[in-house]
């Protein structure tokens, strides 16, 4: 019987770790140390290609250290019109992001991949569309006070699994994709590669 491969998540994202743990997936989590800003600066192409390139770079960075492991790489971009949003640097920038998204529909482009021995063995991409309601400055002030610096770890400055749900009127797409890890597709890929029982 083939040995179950070691599974490493190339991320220390609390949301991604919680999704995998909740699904009973045995894994380790490690930060990839990839310079995302440098990759974004030198990249030209559609957001989906950028998300895929970032996910792959993260996974390959860990795979270089643990070539026998199966490494999960993931990345998510928020796109509204022609703008790609990064995580806010502080609560002032978070407020600015939310004001610009208010009343708009944006996309969350989520890329995920599996890498082994430095080679890409499975790529996957999913997109969700979210419509944010118009909200008052009073709501925004109270929201930021309640969420605090936790939302600085989230592109878009919201957590749909928390108070951020109050920002939206419509969500089209897979819930796990919105959270940053298309779980059902990943579980299928892991079963197909012997990392989970089939």
C-alpha positions in Angstrom: 0.0 0.0 0.0 1.5 3.4 -1.0 2.5 5.7 1.8 0.2 8.7 2.4 2.2 11.8 1.4 3.0 14.5 3.9 0.6 17.4 3.3 1.8 21.0 3.8 -0.2 24.2 3.4 2.1 27.0 2.1 0.3 29.5 4.2 -0.4 30.5 7.8 -3.8 32.0 6.9 -6.1 31.5 9.9 -9.1 31.0 7.5 -7.4 28.4 5.3 -6.1 26.5 8.3 -9.5 26.5 9.9 -11.2 25.2 6.7 -8.7 22.3 6.3 -8.9 21.4 10.0 -12.7 21.6 10.0 -12.7 19.1 7.1 -10.5 16.7 9.0 -7.5 17.0 6.7 -4.2 16.2 8.3 -1.7 18.9 7.3 1.1 21.2 8.5 1.1 25.0 7.8 4.2 26.9 6.9 4.7 30.5 5.6 6.1 30.6 2.1 8.2 33.8 2.5 7.5 34.6 -1.2 7.8 38.3 -2.0 4.2 38.8 -3.3 4.7 42.5 -4.0 7.6 41.9 -6.3 5.7 39.3 -8.2 2.7 41.6 -8.6 4.9 44.5 -9.7 6.6 42.5 -12.5 3.4 40.8 -13.7 1.4 41.6 -16.8 -1.8 39.6 -17.5 -5.3 39.0 -16.3 -6.0 38.7 -12.5 -6.6 34.9 -12.8 -3.1 34.4 -14.2 -1.6 36.5 -11.4 -3.4 34.6 -8.7 -2.3 31.3 -10.2 1.3 32.5 -10.4 1.3 33.6 -6.8 -0.3 30.3 -5.6 2.3 28.3 -7.6 5.2 30.4 -6.3 4.2 29.9 -2.7 3.8 26.1 -3.1 7.1 25.8 -5.0 9.0 27.8 -2.3 7.9 25.2 0.3 8.3 22.3 -2.1 12.0 23.2 -2.6 12.5 22.5 1.1 10.3 19.4 1.3 10.3 17.8 -2.2 8.6 14.6 -1.0 5.6 16.4 0.4 2.4 17.4 -1.4 2.2 21.2 -1.0 -0.9 23.3 -1.3 -0.5 26.8 -2.6 -3.3 29.3 -2.7 -3.9 32.9 -3.5 -6.9 35.2 -3.8 -7.3 38.6 -5.5 -10.1 41.0 -5.2 -11.0 42.7 -8.5 -13.4 45.6 -8.9 -13.5 47.2 -12.3 -9.9 47.6 -13.4 -8.5 47.7 -9.9 -6.9 44.8 -8.0 -7.0 45.3 -4.3 -4.3 44.3 -1.8 -4.9 43.7 1.9 -5.3 47.1 3.6 -2.2 48.3 5.5 -4.2 50.0 8.3 -7.8 50.7 9.3 -7.8 54.0 7.4 -7.0 52.2 4.2 -9.5 49.5 5.1 -12.2 52.2 5.4 -11.1 53.6 2.0 -11.3 50.2 0.4 -14.8 49.6 1.8 -16.1 53.0 0.7 -14.8 52.2 -2.9 -16.5 48.8 -2.9 -19.8 50.1 -1.4 -22.7 49.6 -3.8 -20.5 47.7 -6.3 -20.1 44.0 -7.4 -16.6 42.7 -7.1 -14.9 39.4 -7.9 -12.8 37.2 -5.6 -10.5 35.3 -7.9 -9.1 32.3 -6.0 -6.3 30.1 -7.3 -5.2 26.9 -5.7 -2.6 24.2 -6.7 -0.8 21.2 -5.6 3.0 20.9 -6.1 5.3 17.9 -5.5 9.0 17.8 -6.1 8.8 21.4 -7.4 6.4 20.4 -10.1 2.8 21.5 -10.5 0.6 18.4 -10.3 -2.8 20.1 -10.0 -4.0 23.6 -10.7 -7.5 25.0 -10.0 -9.3 28.3 -10.2 -12.6 29.6 -9.0 -14.3 33.0 -9.0 -17.0 34.3 -6.7 -19.0 37.5 -7.3 -20.1 39.6 -4.3 -22.4 42.6 -4.3 -21.8 45.0 -1.4 -24.6 47.2 -0.2 -24.4 50.9 0.2 -23.8 51.6 3.9 -23.7 54.7 6.1 -20.6 56.2 7.7 -22.0 55.3 11.1 -22.2 51.6 10.1 -18.6 51.8 8.7 -17.3 53.4 11.9 -19.0 50.8 14.1 -17.9 47.9 11.8 -14.3 48.9 11.9 -14.4 49.4 15.7 -15.9 45.9 16.1 -13.6 44.1 13.7 -10.4 45.9 14.5 -7.1 44.8 13.0 -8.3 41.3 12.2 -9.6 42.6 8.9 -6.2 43.8 7.9 -5.4 40.1 7.1 -8.3 40.0 4.6 -8.4 41.3 1.1 -11.5 43.6 0.9 -11.3 44.3 4.7 -14.1 41.8 5.5 -14.7 38.3 6.8 -17.8 36.8 5.3 -17.8 34.3 8.1 -18.2 37.1 10.6 -19.6 40.6 10.8 -18.6 41.2 7.2 -21.7 39.3 6.1 -23.7 42.4 7.0 -21.9 44.2 4.1 -23.5 42.2 1.4 -26.8 41.8 -0.5 -25.7 39.0 -2.8 -23.0 36.4 -3.0 -22.6 34.2 -6.1 -20.1 31.4 -5.8 -18.8 28.8 -3.5 -18.6 29.7 0.2 -15.1 28.1 0.6 -13.9 30.0 -2.4 -14.9 33.3 -0.9 -12.9 32.3 2.3 -9.9 31.7 0.1 -9.7 27.9 -0.3 -11.9 26.0 -2.8 -12.3 23.1 -0.4 -14.5 20.6 -2.4 -12.2 20.6 -5.5 -9.2 20.3 -3.2 -10.6 17.3 -1.4 -11.2 15.6 -4.7 -7.6 16.3 -5.8 -6.2 15.0 -2.5 -8.2 11.8 -2.7 -7.0 11.3 -6.2 -3.4 11.5 -5.1 -3.6 9.3 -2.0 -3.5 12.1 0.5 -7.0 11.3 1.8 -9.0 8.1 1.9 -11.1 7.5 -1.1 
